[in-house]
């Protein structure tokens, strides 16, 4: 594959990632509402779709890394910046905007996923306290000792 074809493939991957990260963002927000409602049946149906999309996005990120490496660039944001700066004119600017949009979507998805994780953790702690309560404190005296 020529360098031009590699760059085209990389750009197509970024375009597809933008669309799919928008979908992921929507799915993660929906997951949040399901978590808030504690709708485990709906979560059981929802999560595999979200996981499948994440796997697709991970695979494309690996392909992007391989393409950057095959172009002689580092497989990180610096490598992508070098590539973008080498694309002349309006085309380079448009691809740069697309790349920044993708980076922003990734950050937004990570932030929402962190929020979902904290909510789930909070719910698990609450459930754990209900299922395995600590010492019953209703019969403790002022010194923290249990009354006979």
Buried (B, 14 or more C-beta within 10 A) or exposed (E): EEEEEBBEBBBEBBBBBBEBBBBBBEBBBBBBEBBEEEEEEBBEEBEEEBEEBBEBBEEBBEEBBEBBEEBEBEBEEEBBBBBBEEBEEEEBEEBBEBBEBBEEBBEBBEEBBEBBEEBBEEEEEEEEEEEEEEEEEEEEEEEEEEEE
